[in-house]
């Protein structure tokens, strides 16, 4: 646990050094995602409505909502519910100030083809360090057949992320090469 806490601090320091390039890098990372075979083939995609320090997905969600069924997570107590994104007019601030869809919960987990997951840090083995609440670690086992892609800025790709038995590995990490 202490190693995870220390890694979160290290990445926070790096984040401050890289803020100026975040917008440009977000666009490049998401352009790479658009060409990914698993994303291209997916019909139902779980994305996330980004916070300021994450790869910015806001315009990406709007763009792809016309071609794919887009789901977004909603914090419900200690868990994440999934809801269909129907447009920016149906978003409302939820937990942590994140814009969340206001519709009915989506429960057809088996129909989700592709999941894009943010994190504080990732390693090349697919291990993910989140913010410490375990939301995605509790959600992802319910979506076993979906392709799980972590997404991050290059500075968030680290040598090793400490992993616990309950941590869910990503199938791939999408970032800029370098």
C-alpha positions in Angstrom: 0.0 0.0 0.0 2.8 2.4 0.9 4.5 1.7 -2.5 1.3 2.7 -4.3 1.0 5.9 -2.2 4.6 6.8 -3.0 4.1 6.1 -6.8 1.0 8.4 -6.8 3.1 11.2 -5.3 5.9 10.7 -7.9 3.4 10.8 -10.8 1.8 13.9 -9.4 5.1 15.7 -9.5 5.6 14.6 -13.1 2.1 15.8 -14.0 3.0 19.4 -12.9 6.0 19.3 -15.3 4.0 18.1 -18.3 0.7 20.1 -18.0 1.6 22.4 -20.9 1.7 19.6 -23.4 -1.4 17.7 -22.2 -3.9 19.1 -24.7 -1.7 18.3 -27.7 -0.8 14.9 -26.3 -4.5 14.0 -25.6 -5.3 14.6 -29.3 -2.4 12.4 -30.4 -3.3 9.6 -28.0 -6.9 9.6 -29.0 -6.0 9.7 -32.7 -4.0 6.5 -32.1 -7.0 5.0 -30.3 -9.3 5.7 -33.3 -7.1 3.4 -35.4 -7.0 0.6 -32.9 -8.5 -2.6 -34.4 -10.4 -3.5 -31.2 -11.9 0.0 -30.9 -12.8 0.1 -34.6 -14.6 -3.3 -34.3 -16.5 -2.4 -31.1 -20.1 -1.4 -31.1 -20.5 -0.7 -27.3 -17.7 1.1 -25.7 -17.2 2.2 -22.1 -15.3 5.4 -22.0 -14.8 7.9 -19.1 -15.5 11.6 -18.8 -12.0 12.9 -18.0 -10.8 15.0 -15.1 -8.3 17.8 -15.7 -5.2 15.5 -15.2 -6.4 12.7 -17.5 -6.3 12.3 -21.3 -9.1 14.6 -22.3 -12.0 12.5 -23.6 -14.8 15.1 -23.8 -14.7 15.9 -27.6 -13.9 12.2 -28.3 -17.1 11.1 -26.5 -19.2 13.5 -28.5 -17.6 12.5 -31.8 -18.0 8.8 -31.4 -21.4 8.8 -29.8 -22.8 9.1 -33.3 -21.1 5.9 -34.5 -21.0 3.7 -31.3 -23.0 3.1 -28.2 -21.0 5.0 -25.6 -21.3 4.2 -21.9 -19.9 6.3 -19.1 -19.3 5.4 -15.4 -21.3 7.0 -12.7 -20.1 6.8 -9.1 -22.8 5.2 -6.9 -21.6 4.8 -3.4 -18.6 2.5 -3.5 -19.3 1.2 -7.0 -19.5 2.4 -10.6 -22.8 2.2 -12.5 -22.8 2.5 -16.2 -25.1 4.7 -18.1 -25.6 5.5 -21.8 -24.2 8.8 -23.1 -27.0 10.5 -25.0 -25.4 14.0 -25.3 -23.9 16.8 -23.3 -27.3 18.1 -22.3 -27.9 14.9 -20.3 -24.8 15.2 -18.2 -24.8 16.5 -14.6 -22.0 17.0 -12.1 -21.6 13.9 -9.9 -19.1 12.6 -7.4 -15.7 14.3 -7.6 -17.2 17.0 -9.9 -17.2 14.6 -12.9 -19.9 15.1 -15.5 -22.1 11.9 -15.5 -25.0 10.8 -17.6 -28.4 11.1 -15.9 -30.2 8.2 -17.5 -31.1 4.7 -16.4 -28.3 2.3 -15.3 -26.9 0.0 -18.1 -26.6 -3.6 -17.0 -26.0 -5.6 -20.2 -22.3 -6.0 -19.4 -21.8 -8.9 -21.8 -22.6 -6.5 -24.7 -19.6 -4.2 -23.9 -16.8 -4.8 -26.5 -14.2 -2.2 -25.5 -13.3 -0.5 -22.2 -11.0 2.6 -22.0 -9.7 3.1 -18.5 -7.8 6.0 -17.0 -5.2 5.6 -14.3 -2.6 7.4 -12.3 0.1 5.1 -13.6 0.5 1.9 -15.7 3.3 -0.5 -16.4 4.1 -2.5 -19.6 2.6 -5.6 -18.1 -0.8 -4.0 -18.0 -0.9 -3.3 -14.3 -2.8 -0.1 -13.4 -2.6 2.2 -10.4 -5.9 4.1 -9.8 -6.7 6.8 -7.4 -7.1 4.3 -4.6 -10.8 3.7 -4.3 -11.0 0.4 -6.3 -13.9 1.4 -8.4 -12.6 -0.1 -11.7 -11.3 -3.2 -9.8 -14.8 -3.9 -8.7 -16.4 -3.1 -12.1 -14.1 -4.8 -14.5 -14.7 -8.4 -13.4 -18.3 -7.9 -14.5 -17.1 -7.2 -18.0 -14.8 -10.2 -18.7 -15.1 -10.4 -22.5 -14.4 -6.7 -23.2 -11.0 -5.6 -24.5 -9.5 -3.5 -21.7 -7.3 -0.6 -22.7 -5.6 1.6 -20.2 -4.9 5.2 -21.5 -2.3 7.6 -20.2 0.3 10.3 -20.9 3.8 9.0 -21.5 5.0 10.1 -18.1 2.4 7.9 -16.5 4.0 4.7 -17.9 6.3 3.5 -15.2 8.7 0.6 -14.7 6.5 -1.3 -12.3 3.1 -0.8 -10.7 2.6 -2.8 -7.5 -0.2 -5.3 -8.1 -2.6 -7.0 -5.7 -4.4 -10.3 -6.6 -7.7 -8.4 -7.1 -6.2 -5.8 -9.5 -7.4 -6.3 -13.0 -4.8 -6.1 -15.7 -5.2 -4.2 -18.9 -5.0 -6.0 -22.3 -3.0 -3.0 -23.6 -1.8 0.5 -22.6 -2.5 3.2 -25.1 -0.1 6.2 -25.0 2.4 8.1 -27.2 5.4 6.1 -28.1 8.7 7.4 -26.7 
